[in-house]
Amino acid sequence: MGGIASEGSGLQGTSKTREVLLLEKNRSVQSKNATLQIANSDLSDPVAALDPGQPLQLIVQRMQDIENENQKPRDTLEEYNKEFAEVKNQEATIKALKETTNEYEQTLSSKAESLALGKEQKLRNDSRKRTESCKRLK
C-alpha cells in the first residue's frame, strides 16, 4: 500500500504541477492578449486624430501667406516714404538755394548800381573839370 500511496501522491503532485503550469501558461497568454489589445488600440489610425488639426493647419498656412502678401506692400510703402522724405529734403534745399541766389542777385545788383553811380559821378566830375579847364583856356 505504501507503494500505491506514494504512487498516488506522486501522481497528485504531478497533477498539481501541471495545473499550476497550465494556470501560469493561461495567465501568460491572457497577459499577452491584453498587451496586444492595448497596443492595437493605441496604434489605431492616427489620421482620425489628426483630421481636426488639418483645417487649423490650413488656416495658419493661409494666414502666413496673407502676411507674406501684405509684407510686399508694406515694404513698397516704406520705400515710397523714404523717397518722399528725400524729395522733401531736396525741395527744402532747392528753396534755400533759390533764396540764396536771390540774395546774391540783389547784392550784385546793389553793388553794380552803386558802382555805376560812382562811375557816373566820377565821369560828371571829370567832365565838369574838363569843361572848366576848357573854359579857362579859352
LINUR-V143989 format. One record per backbone hydrogen bond with DSSP energy under -1.0 kcal/mol. NH is the residue of the N-H (numbers start at 1). CO is the residue of the C=O. If there is no record, write none. Layout:
# LINUR-V143989
nh:NH co:CO
nh:NH co:CO
This chain:
# LINUR-V143989
nh:5 co:1
nh:6 co:2
nh:7 co:3
nh:8 co:4
nh:9 co:5
nh:10 co:6
nh:11 co:7
nh:12 co:8
nh:13 co:9
nh:14 co:10
nh:15 co:11
nh:16 co:12
nh:17 co:13
nh:18 co:14
nh:19 co:15
nh:20 co:16
nh:21 co:17
nh:22 co:18
nh:23 co:19
nh:24 co:20
nh:25 co:21
nh:26 co:22
nh:27 co:23
nh:28 co:24
nh:29 co:25
nh:30 co:26
nh:31 co:27
nh:32 co:28
nh:33 co:29
nh:34 co:30
nh:35 co:31
nh:36 co:32
nh:37 co:33
nh:38 co:34
nh:39 co:35
nh:40 co:36
nh:41 co:37
nh:42 co:38
nh:43 co:39
nh:50 co:46
nh:51 co:47
nh:54 co:50
nh:57 co:53
nh:58 co:54
nh:59 co:55
nh:60 co:56
nh:61 co:57
nh:62 co:58
nh:63 co:59
nh:64 co:60
nh:65 co:61
nh:66 co:62
nh:67 co:63
nh:68 co:64
nh:69 co:65
nh:70 co:66
nh:71 co:67
nh:72 co:68
nh:74 co:70
nh:75 co:71
nh:76 co:72
nh:77 co:73
nh:78 co:74
nh:79 co:75
nh:80 co:76
nh:81 co:77
nh:82 co:78
nh:83 co:79
nh:84 co:80
nh:85 co:81
nh:86 co:82
nh:87 co:83
nh:88 co:84
nh:89 co:85
nh:90 co:86
nh:91 co:87
nh:92 co:88
nh:93 co:89
nh:94 co:90
nh:95 co:91
nh:96 co:92
nh:97 co:93
nh:98 co:94
nh:99 co:95
nh:100 co:96
nh:101 co:97
nh:102 co:98
nh:103 co:99
nh:104 co:100
nh:105 co:101
nh:106 co:102
nh:107 co:103
nh:108 co:104
nh:109 co:105
nh:110 co:106
nh:111 co:107
nh:112 co:108
nh:113 co:109
nh:114 co:110
nh:115 co:111
nh:116 co:112
nh:117 co:113
nh:118 co:114
nh:119 co:115
nh:120 co:116
nh:121 co:117
nh:122 co:118
nh:123 co:119
nh:124 co:120
nh:125 co:121
nh:126 co:122
nh:127 co:123
nh:128 co:124
nh:129 co:125
nh:130 co:126
nh:131 co:127
nh:132 co:128
nh:133 co:129
nh:134 co:130
nh:135 co:131
nh:136 co:132
nh:137 co:133
nh:138 co:134
